Amino acid sequence: MKYLLPFLLIACAAALALCQMPGISPAQLASLRASCAIDANFRAVQNALAQTDGRKIATSLTVSNSVDGYFSHRLKDQKITDQKASGRCWMFSALNTLRPVAEQTLDIPDIEFSQNYLFFYDKLEKANLFLDAVIALRDRPYTDRTMEFLLRQPVQDGGNWLGFIELVKKYGVVPKDVMPETYSSSNSGTINLVLALKLRQYAVRLRAAADTAAMAALKTAALRDVYRILALNFGIPPVTFTWRYEGTDKTLSAARTYTPQEFYRDVVHQALDDYCALYSIPTLLFGKRYAIELDKAVADRPDMNFVNCPLDTLKALAMRVLLDDHPVWFGCDVGQESVSETGLMAPGVYDFASLYGTDFQLSRTELFETYSSIPDHNMVFTGIDIADGKPRKWLVENSWSEKPGKKGYFTMTDGWFDRYVQVIVVHRKYVSRDILALFATTPEKLPPWDPMFRALGME
């Protein structure tokens, strides 16, 4: 008790100081009112903001007109995909990077892989992870921070590149027409609600279980319920499937039967473990490996981990890979200074300073320190515009249908890259030996509530 007393005194003193902080006095309020000049400009802006979104009013014509739609190096365009009302950007964008390989292997003009197929197993694996974590932490109170983290969101849509790798290695892939989208896979809000309710119910029962045997039986029952819920909403994933296709010369192939794992091996045959996730997080030390607890797609595989590098390293690697005619998967804070209607991603595209008469500028580091910018969306670089050896802008393949941007493609200025891109994935052959060596080091563990868990991609 004698060790606890000083901490209690400190806490009480802090609470007392907070209570004694001055409120806004009548004199101060009068001063604030007097400082707000009501002139013609004020009334014009006020009238406009009363009727429309401030971003529309603040969109800078100067910035919008300063960026053309041409790129000095551009990969072949693909048919744009549409994740609809789901947070599967990480999965859509990762599958999109595999499509060119499959098209070349099969000699077909276009192919799309089933996102619904992987989504089913992603949900099932996340449910399994949740149940295991509840069992492991069953002696902690509900107010424990990790328990709170788990129970607030038992199963969500987001993911990352390492999770994608593990799902594909375990379950393979199938063409989209073998397991097409359903309403629930494209609109995941209700299925997430139903799964969360069921998993929280089992969490309560697991915490009250009498022994290990009872917990094992409960976990089995929970997974059966989850599988049934997923099957009703998404359909049952095929164990084998028979498929044929029309080639670029319009010749119809013979029908062939595959397992999903065989299909990936024969059609894509990419060694996904050879790809490296490189992040640039200014609030973490560069030249170091990190991992996030409970951030994984498959229970018996490692937590999501990455090497933190200076931003210039990410940019140089992305440019090199694109010039070698390969797409680059990346993560960013898509909601920052980005106009979805036109697809323009450029600093200053929203001129809030002129609209409100005050500055809003924060540095890249300050954006992270204040939780103002964290990675929440994944897309694919498919082109670059270079002048005097330096990138001016980047072509981005999104997964929001063909409606936004230019038929689904966005244009990112290099200045936007500098502020809001946080992660790229590239093949190890492009990465220096010094960085590759860091992947062999023991990572520093970050807690699951760390802001970087948002690298899951919640958009």
Summary of the structure (lengths in Angstrom):
residues: 459
radius of gyration: 25.2
end to end distance: 47.6
largest distance: 84.1
contacts: 1387
relative contact order: 0.15
helix: 46%
strand: 17%
